[in-house]
Amino acid sequence: MPERIRRWTAFTLLVALALAIAVGAFIRGGRAFRRPLGVGQEPTISLYLHKTGETKSIKMEDYIQGVVAAEMDPNWPVNALAAQAILARTFTLKKVQEGGVKARGTDASTSTEEFQAYAPEKINDNVRRAVENTRGLVVKSGGRLINAWFHAAGGPQTAASAVEGLDFHQEPAPYVHSVKDPGLAIAPPEDKAWSASFSKDELATAVRKITGQDPGPITSVRIAEKGPSGRATKIEVGKLTVSGPALRLALGSDRLRSTFITGVEVRGNRVIFRGQGYGHGVGMSQWGARALAEQGKSPEEIIKYFFKDVTLEKAW
């Protein structure tokens, strides 16, 4: 091969290599995000519509719009909605990769008991912008999609771990940590401080549901163990001790609003819990995301405030 041709070939290979490296990143809103090799096309997923029993095919980004509109107030700041979109996309992609909703034979479902909320009728321009601005972005830790947990309000602090807030032991979640929830100042009164009253029978039924055993006469209820953020991880009811997160679910998560319990009192036939926050407290606080967005924080900054040692990567 002539020397000139060899030099030209070498130059061409160097240019190709430089281009290959360059496409390893992309710019969104003035910020550079990593674009892994092998970025794919936007997937089309199968969605089970629980109200009609029908199944439809839908582009992932169109589906995410409907999720964001359902999970967060569509009139909130775009950057808060964008952070929600990133988590919704991450959650969906992880679940799809794990087999989707096997009971329905679909990738996703509109039932909140099976998947996540979905309300396409609530989509507005704010939601469209939030989803478009974060198109394809997902959150990873150690090269793997995270469990993209979020909740309404964390109280003073978010949970220090998935074990503390959710009693979650299925896999490590080193990206969860406890931070001050900036949303406490702007959350509605019922999320800042609440009280919930249950009959002793309700409490006994909940304990039996969890343990299969009768707690006996409920003369006392106390927090037996707290996690690092202050959440009740173990609660003693009568003669039995149960998981705090499990008791919350058994009593109704809309009534026992969180496990950030500040006090318990037995009064006659009633047991009264007092606490702060709304939700399990793990990951992103939605009211906190709104507060940070109002401070001018980007979607990336919001995500990285609530999750540690994570990267935002473009899946498509």
C-alpha positions in Angstrom: 0.0 0.0 0.0 1.5 3.4 -1.0 2.6 5.6 2.0 0.1 8.4 1.2 -2.8 5.9 1.3 -1.5 4.4 4.5 -1.4 7.9 6.1 -4.9 8.8 4.8 -6.2 5.5 6.2 -4.7 6.1 9.6 -6.1 9.7 9.6 -9.6 8.3 8.7 -9.4 5.8 11.5 -8.5 8.5 14.0 -11.4 10.6 12.9 -13.8 7.7 13.2 -12.4 6.9 16.7 -12.9 10.6 17.7 -16.5 10.5 16.5 -17.1 7.2 18.3 -15.9 8.8 21.6 -17.9 12.0 20.9 -21.2 10.1 20.7 -20.5 8.7 24.1 -22.0 11.9 25.5 -24.9 14.2 24.6 -25.9 17.7 25.7 -29.2 18.4 27.3 -30.0 21.9 28.7 -26.3 22.8 28.6 -25.3 19.7 30.6 -23.3 16.7 29.4 -24.7 13.3 30.1 -23.1 10.0 29.4 -24.4 8.1 26.4 -23.4 4.5 26.7 -22.4 2.5 23.6 -25.3 0.7 22.1 -28.0 3.2 22.9 -31.1 1.8 21.4 -34.3 3.0 19.8 -37.3 4.1 21.9 -39.3 1.0 22.7 -42.9 0.4 22.2 -44.5 -1.3 25.1 -47.7 -3.2 25.7 -50.0 -1.6 28.3 -52.9 -3.3 30.1 -55.8 -0.9 30.6 -57.3 -2.1 33.9 -60.6 -0.2 33.5 -61.5 -1.8 30.2 -59.5 -5.0 30.2 -57.9 -4.1 26.9 -54.3 -4.1 25.9 -52.7 -1.4 23.7 -49.3 -0.7 22.2 -47.8 2.6 23.1 -44.4 4.4 22.6 -42.5 4.6 25.9 -42.3 8.4 25.9 -46.0 8.8 25.3 -46.6 6.4 28.2 -44.3 8.3 30.5 -46.3 11.5 29.8 -49.4 9.8 31.2 -47.5 8.5 34.3 -46.0 11.9 35.1 -49.4 13.6 34.8 -50.9 11.0 37.2 -48.0 10.9 39.8 -47.4 14.7 40.1 -49.4 17.8 39.8 -49.1 18.8 36.1 -49.0 22.5 37.0 -45.8 22.1 39.1 -42.5 23.4 37.9 -41.2 21.7 34.7 -37.9 20.6 36.4 -39.8 18.8 39.2 -41.9 17.1 36.5 -38.8 16.3 34.6 -37.2 14.6 37.6 -40.4 12.6 38.0 -40.2 11.6 34.3 -36.7 10.3 34.7 -37.7 8.2 37.7 -40.9 6.9 35.9 -38.9 6.0 32.9 -36.3 4.2 35.0 -38.9 2.3 36.9 -40.7 1.3 33.8 -37.6 0.1 31.9 -36.4 -1.9 34.9 -39.8 -3.6 35.3 -40.0 -4.3 31.6 -36.6 -5.9 31.7 -37.7 -8.0 34.7 -40.6 -9.4 32.8 -43.3 -6.7 33.1 -46.8 -7.5 34.5 -46.7 -11.3 34.1 -50.3 -11.8 35.3 -51.5 -9.7 32.4 -48.9 -10.8 29.8 -47.9 -7.2 29.2 -45.0 -4.8 29.9 -47.1 -2.4 32.0 -50.5 -1.9 33.6 -52.5 1.2 34.5 -53.5 -0.4 37.8 -51.5 1.2 40.7 -51.7 -2.2 42.5 -49.8 -3.8 39.6 -47.6 -1.0 38.2 -47.9 2.8 38.5 -50.5 5.5 38.0 -51.5 6.6 34.5 -53.7 9.5 33.6 -53.3 10.6 30.0 -56.3 13.0 30.3 -54.2 15.2 32.6 -51.3 15.7 30.2 -50.5 19.3 29.6 -47.7 21.4 28.0 -45.7 21.3 31.2 -45.7 17.5 31.2 -44.9 17.3 27.5 -41.9 19.6 28.0 -40.7 17.7 31.1 -40.7 14.4 29.2 -39.2 15.8 26.0 -36.5 17.6 27.9 -35.4 14.3 29.5 -36.1 12.0 26.6 -34.5 8.6 27.1 -32.8 9.5 30.4 -32.7 6.9 33.1 -30.8 6.6 36.5 -28.2 4.0 37.1 -25.9 2.9 40.0 -23.0 0.7 39.3 -24.1 0.3 35.7 -27.6 -1.0 36.7 -31.0 0.7 36.7 -32.0 1.7 40.2 -35.2 1.1 42.0 -36.6 4.6 41.3 -38.5 5.1 44.5 -40.3 8.3 45.3 -42.9 9.5 47.9 -45.1 12.5 48.5 -43.3 14.0 51.5 -40.4 12.8 53.6 -41.1 14.8 56.8 -37.9 16.3 58.2 -35.7 13.6 56.6 -36.0 11.0 53.9 -35.3 7.4 54.8 -31.7 6.3 55.2 -32.3 3.0 53.4 -34.9 0.9 51.5 -34.8 -1.4 54.5 -35.8 1.4 56.9 -38.5 2.9 54.8 -39.9 -0.1 53.0 -38.5 -3.2 54.8 -37.0 -4.0 51.4 -34.4 -6.8 51.4 -34.6 -8.2 47.8 -31.4 -6.5 46.6 -28.9 -3.9 47.8 -29.8 -0.3 47.2 -26.6 1.6 48.1 -27.9 4.7 46.3 -30.5 5.4 48.9 -29.5 7.9 51.6 -31.1 10.2 54.1 -31.3 13.9 53.4 -33.2 16.8 54.7 -36.5 17.2 52.8 -36.7 20.7 51.5 -40.3 20.1 50.8 -41.3 20.2 54.5 -41.7 24.0 54.4 -44.2 23.9 51.5 -46.0 20.6 52.0 -49.7 20.8 52.9 -50.5 20.8 56.7 -51.7 17.2 56.7 -48.2 16.1 55.5 -46.2 18.3 57.8 -47.9 16.8 60.9 -50.7 14.3 61.2 -52.6 12.1 63.7 -54.4 8.8 62.9 -56.8 7.0 65.2 -57.5 3.3 65.0 -59.6 1.0 67.1 -57.9 -1.8 68.9 -59.7 -4.3 66.8 -58.4 -2.7 63.6 -54.9 -2.9 65.0 -55.3 -6.5 66.1 -56.6 -7.4 62.6 -53.6 -5.7 61.0 -51.2 -7.6 63.2 -52.8 -10.9 62.5 -52.6 -10.1 58.8 -48.9 -9.6 59.1 -47.9 -12.4 61.5 -50.8 -14.9 61.5 -50.8 -14.6 65.3 -53.1 -12.8 67.8 -51.4 -10.0 69.7 -53.6 -10.6 72.7 -55.0 -7.7 74.8 -53.6 -4.4 73.4 -52.8 -2.5 76.6 -49.8 -0.8 75.1 -48.3 0.1 71.7 -44.8 1.4 71.4 -42.0 2.0 68.9 -39.6 -0.8 69.5 -36.9 0.3 67.0 -36.1 3.3 64.9 -34.0 3.6 61.9 -31.3 6.3 61.3 -33.7 8.9 59.9 -36.1 8.4 62.8 -38.6 6.1 61.2 -40.3 3.3 63.2 -38.9 0.1 61.8 -40.4 -2.1 64.6 -43.6 -1.5 66.5 -44.7 -3.5 69.5 -48.4 -4.2 69.6 -49.5 -6.1 72.7 -47.2 -9.2 72.9 -46.1 -9.1 69.3 -43.5 -6.9 67.4 -44.1 -6.2 63.8 -42.4 -4.3 61.0 -43.3 -0.6 60.9 -43.6 -0.5 57.1 -45.7 -3.7 57.1 -48.0 -2.3 59.8 -48.5 0.9 57.8 -49.6 -1.1 54.7 -51.9 -3.3 56.8 -53.6 -0.4 58.4 -53.9 1.6 55.2 -51.1 3.8 53.9 -53.6 6.6 53.3 -54.4 6.6 57.0 -51.1 5.8 58.7 -49.4 8.4 56.4 -45.8 7.4 57.2 -43.6 5.6 59.6 -42.0 8.8 60.8 -44.0 8.4 64.0 -43.5 11.0 66.7 -45.8 9.5 69.3 -48.2 6.6 70.1 -51.0 6.7 72.7 -53.5 4.2 73.8 -56.7 6.0 74.8 -59.6 3.7 75.8 -60.4 1.5 72.9 -58.4 3.7 70.4 -54.8 3.8 69.5 -53.6 7.2 68.2 -50.5 7.6 66.1 -48.9 11.0 65.5 -46.2 11.7 62.8 -44.9 13.6 59.9 -44.6 13.1 56.2 -46.6 11.1 53.7 -45.3 7.9 52.0 -42.5 5.5 52.7 -39.8 8.1 52.7 -37.4 6.3 50.3 -35.8 8.2 47.5 -37.2 11.3 46.0 -39.7 13.5 47.9 -42.1 15.0 45.4 -42.7 18.1 47.6 -38.9 18.2 48.0 -38.5 18.1 44.2 -40.9 21.0 43.8 -39.0 23.0 46.4 -35.7 22.4 44.7 -37.1 23.2 41.3 -38.4 26.5 42.7 -34.9 27.2 43.8 -33.7 26.8 40.2 -32.3 23.3 40.5 -32.1 21.1 37.3 -33.7 17.7 37.0 -30.2 16.1 37.3 -29.5 18.1 40.5 -32.8 17.1 42.0 -32.2 13.4 41.3 -28.7 13.5 42.7 -29.8 15.3 45.8 -32.1 12.4 46.7 -30.0 9.5 45.3 -26.2 9.2 45.9 -23.5 8.0 43.5 -25.9 7.7 40.6 -25.5 8.6 36.9 -28.0 9.8 34.4 -27.7 7.9 31.1 -29.5 8.0 27.8 -31.2 4.7 26.9 -32.5 6.0 23.6 
